Amino acid sequence: MPLGVLTSAAAVLSTVEFCAAPSDGGTGEPQFCRLGHEQGIGTPHCSVVVGPHFLVGVHQDGRRLLAQPSQWQSQVYFGVEVSDEPDPSGGNLPEEEVTINAVKWQSRDESLAEMTARKLTAQVRGKFFVLRYGFTPLGAEFAGALESMVQSVRIVAI
């Protein structure tokens, strides 16, 4: 089994499983929990070490994990989603292959208004993983934290 693919127990399916007082997210978003320190969050599908002072939310039975520094602003975004189907939003920007924790991902820049953004996709054991992250000029101070979270992503064998 590749290093980036874990077998894991004690995975969370929703935010309330690791947060005593979560706050509601917006429509289609999970409840969020503010982290005071760096913390590993594991779902049945992946694990991520989320940076300090980020809000993190897990929902859709652990198929979606979001992290951002503010609940009400979208200046910084990090998300991992898993699906049984490939991501239909392929895009037309060039792809490059990157390896993160022994898993090969297809990576491309995304064209979003005033946001520096990347999208990575991988297929592991018949599941499709999409990792998106980005920041606006006002959120540029979080670029290093986002990159650290990307490098911490591990796929869980399912």
N, C-alpha and C positions, 0 to 999 in steps of 0.2 A: 504494500500500500504506500503511495507517495507520501512524503513528509507533510505536505500541505493538506492531506486528507486525514481527518481525525476520526476516531471512534469515541463517542462521548455519551455520558449519562448526565442526568440532572440538568437538562436543557430547559430553557424557559419558552413558553408559548405566547406569553403576553407580559406587558410591563408590570402588572400587579403582582406577578410572581417574584419580583426582586425589588419592588418599591412599595413602601408602606403608605405613601401619600402621593400617588401620581396625579398629574394635572391633565385635563382633557386637551386633546389635539384638535385640529380643525377637521372639517368634513373629509372623510377618507383617510385620516391620519390616526395613528395609535395614541394612547395616553402616553405622556412623557414623564420621565423622572430626571431630576437634576442630579448629576454626579458631582460630588465634592472632590473626588480624586480619580486618578486613572483606574479603570475597572474593566475586567474582561466580562463580556456578555456572550453567553452561548445559547444558541437555539438548536433545534434538532437538525438544522441544515448548515449552520456556519457559526464561527465564533469571531469576535472582533474585540480588540482592546480599545475602548473608547476613552478619549482624552478627558482630563479634568475640566470641570465647568461646562460640560456639554449636557444637553438634554438628550436622553435616549429613549426610544420607544420601540416596542416589539408587538406585532399583532399578526393577524391572519395565520394563527397557529404556528407562529415562529417563522413564517415564510417571508416576512418583511421586517427589517430592522432599519430605523432611521436615527440619525444623530445630527444635532445642530446646536449652536450656542444659545439661541433664542427661540422661544416658541412662536413669536409673532413676526419675525423677520425671516426673509429667505436670502440673506447675504452670504450664508454658508450652508452647504448641504452635503450630507453623506448618507447613502442608502444602499442596502443590499437586499435584493429580492430573489426568490427562487420560484421557479415555475416548472410545470410539466411540458410546456411548449416553448419553442425558441422565441426570443424577443422580436416582435415584428418591426420595430423601429430601427432598422439596420443603418440608415443614413448613407450618405455618399462621400464622407470624408475618408481619407486613407487609414487603413488599420496597420497596427504593428503588433507583434506577439511579444508579450512580457510574461515572465515567470515570477509568481509570488508564492513563496512557501511550497515550491515544487509543483504548483498547478499552473498550466499554461492558459493565459487569458488573451483574448483579442482586445486590444486597446485602441481607442480613437478619441480625438478631441470632439466635443460636441459644440455646436454653434448655438449658443443661447445669448439673448440680449444682455450685454454688459456683464456676462459671467464667464470666467475661465472655468471650463468644465471638461471632465473626462468620463468616458463610459467604458467599462471593461465587461466582457462577457466570457463565460466558460461553460462547458458542458462536462459534468461529472456524474457517472453512473445513471445516465438517462434523465438527469435534472439539469435545468438551464439556470445559470446564475448571472445576474446583472448587478454590477456595482457601479453606482454613479456618485460623483462628488464634484463640488465646484464652489467658487466664491466670487463675489463681486469685488470691485476695488475697495469698498468699505470693509470687506471681510478678509482682505489679503493677509492680515496678521494670523489667520488660522490655517494658512497654507501648509505650514510644517506639521501641525497637528493632524490635518486631513491626510497628508502623505504617510504619517506614522500609522494612522488607522488603516489605511489601504495595505500597508506592508504587514499589518498584524492579522489580516483576514485569513482564516483557515476554513476549509470546507470540511463538513462532517460527513462521514460515510453513512448513507441512508439506504 
